Amino acid sequence: MAAATIGSASPKLAWIGKAPSVPYFMTETGDSWTPVGHNDSITWPGLSGLLGMKDAASADAYLAMLARNGINCIRLMLEHAETPEGHFENPVGVFVPQMVELWDRLFAMCQRHGIHVLLTPFDTFWSRINWNDHPYNTRNGGPLDSPSRLLICGDTRKAIKQRLTFASERWGGTGTIFAWDLWNEIHPAQAEENIEGFSSFIHDLSHELRELETRLYGHAHLQTVSLFGPEIWRQPKLDLAEPIFRHPDLDFATIHIYPEGAVDDPTGTVAPAVDMGKIVADSILQIHDERPILDTEHGPHRFKDRHISPPERFDDEHFRHMQWAHLAAGGAGGGMRWPNRHPHLLTPGMHGAQLALAKFLPLIEWTRFRRKSISEHIGLSNPAVRAVSCADEQQALLWLVRTDSLGKSGALKTRAAPLPVTVTVPGLMPGVYQLTAWDTREGQPLAAWLSHVQEGPLSFGLELATDLAVAVHRRN
C-alpha cells in the first residue's frame, strides 16, 4: 500500500524531544512542551465516527474541542482489539485498507488541531482477552500459538517490527507523533512468566525503529515502554524497575498508576492524589539520569470491575486533584487518564481542569527546571493541609490541599471557611522570587507577589479554601 500524503493543507507539527539536562520535554525549535491530555481510542465515542467514515465530522469537532481546552497530546493504540473492527491487520502482515484510511484522516485532523499522539502499536489487554479472534493467532493464520509468548516468538517479533515500520513510514514525517510507547504494559505473562528477555526485546524494537526514522527523517521520535505499575509492588523479586526506568534505549519512563486502595477505588478526592504524588516521587528515585517520568494511564478501576461511574462532580474533582499531584510531584504534565466512565469519555469538567493546568504551565521555566521531589520537606503550619511539591535551587512548584473538609460525597466542601497556613520551602538560593497562587478550578491566578530569600527557607502565608497551586520562580 503506497504511503499517503496527509495533512498537506496544515503545517507540520514541531517534533518533540527531551530538554537537555532536565526531566522535561521541548520542541525541535527550543520551546518548552508539556503533555496535557489523556487516553483515547478509535472505538470510543469521541473518535468512533471515523470507523467506516460514518461521521468523520464529529471526530474532527471532538478534536477541535480538545484543542480549545489546552489538550496537546492524546495516547492512542494503533489497534484497539476490543472488537474485530478495531484490528489493524487481517491477516497478519496485511494492513486493513479501511483502518489505514481511518488513521490517515485521524493524523491529518490531529495535525490541523495541533494535537500530538503518544502512539502504541498494540492493545495488549484486549488482544489477550479476545485472543481467539486476533489475526496473530495461529488458528487465524498468524504466527503465535499463545499470547504468553508475545515477547519471545521470533516470527511475532518480525510482525511487530513490520507494523512499526509501516506506521513510521506512513505517518512519522508529519511531526504529529509525540513518541512511541513501543509496548503497552509489558508483562512477564507475555514471556512465559519471565523478564529476562525484556531488555533485549526493548532494544531490538528500539534500535530498528530509531535507525529507520533517522534514515527517513534525520532524527527519531522519542521512545518509552509502559508498565502496569502495581506489578512493581506485587512482584518485588522481579527487577521490573530496570527496563522501565533505566533502559538505556528509552528516552523517558512511563507507568500506569492503578494501585489497589484509594486510587483504584476512591471514596474521597484527596487520598488518591496524595498517593499519586508518592508514586511519582518514588518513581523519580528509580531513575538515575534526567529522563522525564509520566503516568500514561490512571483512573478508578471501580468502573472496569463493577461497571460503576463515579458521580460526575466527585470524579471531576478527583481527576483535577490527581493531575495536579502528578505535576507537582515532578511528573511531566498532569498524567493521562483512562476515562473509566460511561460514556467512555472525559467529562466537560475534566477538560476544564486540563485547560486550567495548561494555562498554569508558562509560570514555570520547564527547560531549566532540574526538579527534585521535596514533598516531605515542605513546612506547613497547619496539620490539616497536605503538600505535594518539587523544586530545584531557583524554582518550586507546590500543590496544597485541605484534608479536613471532605463532605459526605467524598469531595471537598467548596464553602468551607478558608484555612490560614504558613508554608516554608527549603533549598532555594538567595534572591528575589516571584510567587503566583493559582486557582486550579478556574484556571487563573488568585494572587501574585514578590518574596526575598536571604538565608534559610522561603516562607509565605496564604488562606486555603479547598486546594491551590503555587509557582515559585527566581527573578534574574
Backbone hydrogen bonds, N-H to C=O, Kabsch-Sander energy under -0.5 kcal/mol:
donor,donor_aa,acceptor,acceptor_aa,energy
6,I,4,A,-0.8
10,S,7,G,-2.0
13,L,174,T,-1.7
17,G,26,M,-3.4
19,A,24,Y,-2.4
22,V,19,A,-1.2
24,Y,22,V,-1.3
25,F,33,W,-0.6
26,M,17,G,-2.5
27,T,31,D,-3.0
28,E,15,W,-1.8
30,G,27,T,-2.0
33,W,25,F,-1.8
37,G,335,G,-0.5
38,H,73,C,-0.7
39,N,337,R,-2.6
40,D,75,R,-2.6
44,W,41,S,-1.2
47,L,41,S,-0.6
47,L,44,W,-0.9
48,S,44,W,-1.9
50,L,47,L,-2.2
51,L,48,S,-1.5
53,M,50,L,-2.1
54,K,51,L,-1.3
55,D,49,G,-3.0
58,S,55,D,-0.9
59,A,55,D,-1.0
60,D,56,A,-2.0
61,A,57,A,-2.4
62,Y,58,S,-2.1
63,L,59,A,-2.3
64,A,60,D,-2.1
65,M,61,A,-2.1
66,L,62,Y,-2.1
67,A,63,L,-2.4
68,R,64,A,-2.0
69,N,65,M,-1.0
69,N,66,L,-0.9
70,G,67,A,-1.7
71,I,66,L,-2.0
72,N,36,V,-1.6
72,N,70,G,-0.5
73,C,36,V,-1.4
74,I,116,H,-2.0
75,R,38,H,-2.4
76,L,74,I,-0.5
76,L,118,L,-2.3
78,L,76,L,-0.5
78,L,120,T,-2.9
80,H,86,G,-1.0
81,A,79,E,-0.6
83,T,80,H,-0.8
86,G,83,T,-2.2
87,H,84,P,-1.9
90,N,91,P,-0.9
90,N,94,V,-2.5
92,V,135,P,-0.6
94,V,91,P,-2.4
95,F,93,G,-0.6
96,V,88,F,-1.9
99,M,96,V,-0.6
100,V,96,V,-2.4
101,E,97,P,-2.5
102,L,98,Q,-2.0
103,W,99,M,-2.5
104,D,100,V,-2.4
105,R,101,E,-2.3
106,L,102,L,-2.6
107,F,103,W,-2.9
108,A,104,D,-1.9
109,M,105,R,-2.4
110,C,106,L,-2.7
111,Q,107,F,-2.5
112,R,108,A,-2.1
113,H,109,M,-2.1
114,G,110,C,-0.6
114,G,111,Q,-0.8
115,I,110,C,-2.7
116,H,72,N,-3.0
116,H,114,G,-0.6
117,V,176,T,-2.4
118,L,74,I,-2.3
119,L,117,V,-0.8
119,L,179,A,-2.2
120,T,76,L,-2.2
124,T,122,F,-1.1
127,S,123,D,-2.1
128,R,124,T,-1.4
129,I,125,F,-2.2
130,N,126,W,-2.9
131,W,128,R,-1.2
133,D,130,N,-1.5
134,H,130,N,-0.6
134,H,131,W,-1.1
137,N,134,H,-1.8
138,T,144,L,-2.2
140,N,137,N,-1.9
141,G,138,T,-1.8
142,G,137,N,-2.6
144,L,136,Y,-2.5
149,R,146,S,-1.8
150,L,147,P,-1.3
151,L,190,Q,-2.4
152,I,149,R,-0.9
153,C,149,R,-1.4
154,G,152,I,-0.5
157,R,153,C,-2.2
158,K,154,G,-1.8
159,A,155,D,-1.7
160,I,156,T,-2.6
161,K,157,R,-2.4
162,Q,158,K,-2.1
163,R,159,A,-2.1
164,L,160,I,-2.3
165,T,161,K,-2.8
166,F,162,Q,-2.4
167,A,163,R,-2.4
168,S,164,L,-2.5
169,E,165,T,-2.8
170,R,166,F,-2.1
171,W,167,A,-2.6
172,G,168,S,-1.9
174,T,171,W,-1.1
175,G,172,G,-0.7
178,F,117,V,-2.2
178,F,176,T,-0.6
179,A,117,V,-1.1
180,W,222,L,-2.6
181,D,119,L,-2.5
181,D,179,A,-0.5
182,L,180,W,-1.1
182,L,224,T,-2.4
185,E,183,W,-0.6
186,I,183,W,-0.5
186,I,226,S,-2.2
190,Q,187,H,-2.1
191,A,188,P,-2.1
192,E,148,S,-2.0
192,E,189,A,-0.5
193,E,188,P,-2.0
194,N,188,P,-1.1
198,F,195,I,-1.7
199,S,195,I,-0.5
201,F,197,G,-2.4
202,I,198,F,-2.7
203,H,199,S,-2.5
204,D,200,S,-2.6
205,L,201,F,-2.1
206,S,202,I,-2.9
207,H,203,H,-3.1
208,E,204,D,-1.9
209,L,205,L,-2.3
210,R,206,S,-2.7
211,E,207,H,-2.3
212,L,208,E,-2.2
213,E,209,L,-2.6
214,T,210,R,-2.2
215,R,211,E,-1.9
216,L,212,L,-2.3
217,Y,213,E,-3.4
218,G,213,E,-0.6
218,G,214,T,-1.4
219,H,213,E,-0.7
222,L,178,F,-0.8
224,T,180,W,-2.4
226,S,183,W,-1.7
229,G,227,L,-1.1
229,G,256,H,-1.7
231,E,228,F,-2.3
232,I,229,G,-2.2
233,W,229,G,-0.5
233,W,230,P,-0.6
234,R,230,P,-2.7
235,Q,231,E,-2.1
238,L,235,Q,-1.7
240,L,238,L,-2.0
244,I,240,L,-1.3
245,F,241,A,-2.9
246,R,241,A,-0.7
246,R,242,E,-1.5
250,L,247,H,-1.4
251,D,223,Q,-2.4
252,F,223,Q,-1.2
253,A,292,P,-2.9
254,T,225,V,-0.7
255,I,294,L,-1.0
256,H,227,L,-2.7
257,I,255,I,-0.6
257,I,297,E,-2.1
258,Y,256,H,-1.2
264,D,259,P,-1.3
265,D,261,G,-2.6
269,T,410,G,-2.0
274,V,270,V,-2.2
275,D,271,A,-2.3
276,M,272,P,-2.4
277,G,273,A,-2.4
278,K,274,V,-1.9
279,I,275,D,-2.6
280,V,276,M,-2.4
281,A,277,G,-2.3
282,D,278,K,-2.8
283,S,279,I,-2.2
284,I,280,V,-2.2
285,L,281,A,-1.4
286,Q,282,D,-0.8
286,Q,283,S,-0.8
287,I,283,S,-0.6
287,I,284,I,-1.2
294,L,253,A,-2.1
296,T,255,I,-1.6
297,E,255,I,-0.6
298,H,336,M,-0.7
299,G,257,I,-0.5
301,H,264,D,-0.5
302,R,264,D,-1.5
303,F,300,P,-1.3
305,D,301,H,-3.0
306,R,302,R,-2.7
307,H,303,F,-2.2
308,I,302,R,-0.7
309,S,307,H,-0.5
315,D,311,P,-2.9
316,D,312,E,-2.7
317,E,313,R,-1.8
318,H,314,F,-2.7
319,F,315,D,-2.8
320,R,316,D,-2.4
321,H,317,E,-2.7
322,M,318,H,-2.3
323,Q,319,F,-2.3
324,W,320,R,-1.9
325,A,321,H,-2.3
326,H,322,M,-2.1
327,L,323,Q,-2.2
328,A,324,W,-2.8
329,A,325,A,-1.8
330,G,326,H,-0.5
330,G,327,L,-1.2
331,G,326,H,-2.3
332,A,293,I,-2.3
333,G,331,G,-0.8
334,G,35,P,-0.7
336,M,295,D,-0.9
337,R,37,G,-0.5
337,R,335,G,-0.6
338,W,298,H,-3.7
345,L,343,P,-2.7
351,H,347,T,-2.1
352,G,348,P,-2.3
353,A,349,G,-1.8
354,Q,350,M,-2.0
355,L,351,H,-2.1
356,A,352,G,-2.1
357,L,353,A,-1.9
358,A,354,Q,-2.5
359,K,355,L,-2.2
360,F,356,A,-0.9
361,L,357,L,-1.4
363,L,360,F,-2.5
364,I,361,L,-1.9
366,W,364,I,-1.4
368,R,365,E,-1.7
369,F,366,W,-1.5
370,R,368,R,-1.0
371,R,369,F,-1.3
372,K,391,A,-2.1
374,I,389,S,-2.1
375,S,389,S,-0.8
377,H,374,I,-2.1
378,I,374,I,-0.6
378,I,375,S,-1.1
379,G,424,T,-2.3
381,S,422,T,-1.9
385,V,382,N,-1.7
386,R,401,V,-2.7
388,V,399,W,-2.2
390,C,397,L,-1.9
391,A,372,K,-2.2
392,D,395,Q,-2.4
396,A,472,V,-2.2
397,L,390,C,-2.6
398,L,470,V,-2.4
399,W,388,V,-2.5
400,L,468,L,-2.9
401,V,386,R,-2.3
402,R,466,T,-2.1
403,T,384,A,-2.7
404,D,384,A,-0.5
407,G,411,A,-3.3
410,G,407,G,-1.6
413,K,405,S,-2.6
414,T,412,L,-0.7
416,A,413,K,-1.2
419,L,464,L,-2.4
421,V,462,L,-2.5
423,V,460,F,-3.5
424,T,379,G,-2.1
425,V,458,L,-2.9
429,M,393,E,-2.5
431,G,453,V,-2.4
433,Y,451,S,-3.3
434,Q,473,H,-3.2
435,L,433,Y,-0.6
435,L,449,W,-3.0
436,T,471,A,-2.1
437,A,447,A,-2.6
438,W,469,A,-3.6
439,D,444,Q,-2.9
440,T,438,W,-0.9
443,G,439,D,-2.2
444,Q,439,D,-0.9
446,L,437,A,-3.3
447,A,437,A,-1.3
449,W,435,L,-2.2
451,S,433,Y,-2.2
453,V,431,G,-2.9
454,Q,452,H,-0.5
458,L,425,V,-2.4
460,F,423,V,-2.4
462,L,421,V,-2.2
464,L,419,L,-2.7
465,A,463,E,-0.6
468,L,400,L,-2.0
469,A,438,W,-1.9
470,V,398,L,-2.6
471,A,436,T,-2.3
472,V,396,A,-2.8
473,H,434,Q,-2.3
474,R,394,Q,-2.3
475,R,432,V,-3.0
